[in-house]
Amino acid sequence: MKVRGIRGATTARRNEAAEILDASRELLQRIVEENRLVPEEIAAVHFSVTPDLDQAFPARAAREMGWTRVPLFCHVEIAVPDALPRCIRILVLVNTELGQEQIRHVYLREARKLREDLL
């Protein structure tokens, strides 16, 4: 079994805790659905937010989904000029037999423009 990375990104409409958590939950649920994941297969999840989102840790959404034993880590993206605002990025590390070409990366809301090649 290999460890593979599943990427995803979305945007929050506002810098409010409920909005950050809703956007994070929506993205996590889509990643789980698209890749048929169960928490026991998840090795770890990295969450990053742009500096303009500071009202909640996006990892809290995963905890609220029952991911109590999955290692979670939040950090802030570097402040690049003209970067997509209010962006939440996720990297899910998963133990799987799937090949890289079978992994389904998920980009939602305004973040779809980050990886139009994957849509």
C-alpha positions, -999 to +999 in steps of 0.1 A: +000+000+000+012+035-009+007+069+006-008+093-020-017+129-018-051+142-026-053+180-032-082+203-029-091+239-025-121+262-020-129+297-009-147+312+020-172+339+012-163+359+043-137+358+071-162+343+096-158+310+116-190+295+103-181+303+067-146+288+070-159+257+086-187+253+061-164+257+032-138+233+047-165+207+055-179+209+020-145+203+005-136+175+028-169+157+021-163+160-017-128+147-014-141+117+006-169+110-019-148+114-050-121+091-036-142+067-015-122+074+016-127+062+052-109+079+081-089+048+089-072+052+055-062+088+061-026+092+072-028+130+079-043+162+065-026+195+060-049+226+058-037+260+048-055+293+046-046+326+030-036+353+056-071+370+053-088+340+070-081+340+107-115+333+124-113+295+126-090+266+121-103+246+091-092+214+108-121+219+132-144+209+104-127+175+102-129+170+139-167+178+137-170+151+110-156+125+135-120+125+123-108+123+159-077+101+153-065+116+121-035+139+125-044+174+113-022+204+108-032+240+099-009+267+086-010+300+068+000+304+031+026+329+021+011+363+012+017+364-026+005+395-043-027+390-064-032+355-049-067+341-047-083+357-015-100+337+013-086+304+000-085+272+020-062+245+006-061+209+017-036+181+013-050+147+024-023+120+027-040+086+023-030+050+024-043+035-008-038+010-036-049+036-061-025+049-087-019+087-091-040+087-122-070+074-102-068+101-075-095+127-078-084+162-067-113+186-059-114+223-064-146+242-055-160+277-056-135+303-068-106+279-063-117+260-094-096+285-114-064+273-096-065+239-114-088+242-144-068+214-160-082+189-134-119+198-140 
